[in-house]
């Protein structure tokens, strides 16, 4: 359960307090421009594979996975599993709600 202070979820603030996580969220805003086309076999997929994010970030797979887990737990990204691969994308509605709450609460 997330701590909430004046309507602001503290877990989201913690997730956003790391430069690597901020960069990942910014890259996921325009996945086609930042990561190129994503597919599994012949199937196009929504989101970006962890290995593709890892390549762009220049970090180890466990480190990138840990950052994505924190973003997911904070509700900023969604995750979809296809076979052995995990694909992440921004949860635009959650980000918008958080931004609105931040503006009206501070």
Buried (B, 14 or more C-beta within 10 A) or exposed (E): EEEEEEEBBEBBBBBBEEEBBBBBBEBBEEBEEBBEEBEEEEEEBEBBBBEBBBEBBEBEEEEBBBBBEBBBBBBBBBBEEBEEBBBBBBBEEBBEBBEEBBEEEE
